């Protein structure tokens, strides 16, 4: 038996196929009409996207320079990449919405959005020139690059805030 799976169906939803279930039993004990078959759909998780209703969530790595300066980046969608702008000064965890690139709604057919969560990647290794440029940049900042080594920890800040 082939069952058509509609686009946008979610994990655990059921499709009813009329007349394909078990035969019923009539009042006189003879076979009655067949019942309905209910097929429960299991949707495999995607490697890139998480689902929230009709929207897709994508954790998207971007470079430090792209986030600081702004950039046009290729955002993967179910239908291929699409160009999108990252605003200058973007922060880790900022959201970039790509309209109508999510999943179709079962009732309306309108597609949800794709939301890219920016994950700023800090390079683990720098060449000499990159290090030199970043050191020059650090000298122009309002705070000491080594400040975090001497700052209070997260729980210390919470205790101070709560007056403990």
N, C-alpha and C positions, 0 to 999 in steps of 0.2 A: 504494500500500500504506500503510495507517495502522498506526502502532506506538504502543502505549500507553507513555507515559513515567511510571514510578512516582515519587511524591513523595519527595524526599530524594536522588535520584540525583546523583552528583557528576561533575564535568568529567572526561572521559576514560574513564568506565565504559562497558561495552558491554551491549547487550540482545540476546539470542539469539532469533531468530524461526525456529522449526522449519519445515523444508520449503519455505523461500522463497529458498534459495540457487540456485546453478547446478546443472543436472542432472549427475549422475555418469555415468561410462562403465562399462557392464557388462563382464564377462570376454570376451564375444563381440563387443565393439565397439558394441553398441547402447546406447541411452540408459538410464541407471540412475536410481535415485531421486534426487530433488532434495536438495541439502545444506541447511545452515542459513545464514541471513543474520545477520550480526553488525553491529549498528548502534552505532557509537561516538558517544556523546552529548557535545555541547559545551554547557557552561552559561555563559551570559553573566554577566559581573560585575555586581553590584548597585551602585547609586549610594551607598547608605548602609552596607550590611553587607558584612563580609568573612567568609569561611567557614573554620572549623577543625573538621574532622570533621562532627559533627551540631550543633555550636555556631555561633552567629552572634556576631560582634564588631562593636560600634558605637562609633565615636568620637563622644562626645556633649558638645557645648559647654554649659557652665553658667557662670553669672555668679559673680563674686567673692563677692558677698553671699550667694548661694545656698549656695556651698561653705562659707563661714565660719559661717553661721547655721543651715544645714540647710534643707531644703525638700522639698516634694512636687512632683515634676516629671513631665511626660508623656514616657514613653520610647516611641519608635516601635518597633513590631514588624511582622511580616509581616501580622498580622491587624488592625492599627490600634493606636492609642496605648493604653498602660496606665500607671496612676499608680504611681510608685515613690518611696521615700524616699531622700534624700541626707542622710547623717549630718552633724551640725555638725562643723566642722573638717576636712571632706574636702579632700584634696590633689589636685593635678594628677596624673593617672595612676591614681588609685584606681579600683577596679572595683565596679560595681553589678551583681549577678547577678539576672536575671529568669528564674525556673525555667520550664521547658517551653515557652519561646517561640522555640526554635531550629528546626532542621529535623528531620523524622521519620527515624528509623533505618530503612534498607531491610529489615532482617530482623525487628526487634521492633516497629517502628511508633512506639516511644516517642520523644518529641521531646527534642532537646538543649536547652541553655539559651541565652539571649541574654545577653551580657556587655557592659555599657556601660562604656567607658573614659572617665572624666571628663576633659574638656579645659577647664580653667579659663580663661575669657576675661577679660583685663584691659582695661578700657575705654581706647580711644586718646584720646578727648576727654572732658573733664569740664566740667560747668558750674560756676559759682562756688560754689554750695552743696555740690555733691559734693566739690569740691576742699577746701573748708573742713572738711567732715566727715572726710575722709581725713587731713588735716593734724592734726586733733585726735586721731584714732586713732593716728597715727604718734607723737605725743608720749607716748602711754601704753605704747608698745612698749619692750621691753628693749634694743633695738639701734637704732643710728642709721640712718635711712632712706637716707643717703648712704654707708653702710658699704661697699656693693658696689663703689663707684667706687674705693675704696682697698684692697680685699682682693686677695689673690693670685689669679691665674688658675688654671684647672683643671689645666693641665700643671705649673704651679709647685707646686701641692699634691701632685700625683703624685710629682714629683721629691723633695720634702721627705719624703714618706711612704717612698719607696724609699731615702732616704739619699744621693741623688746630689748 
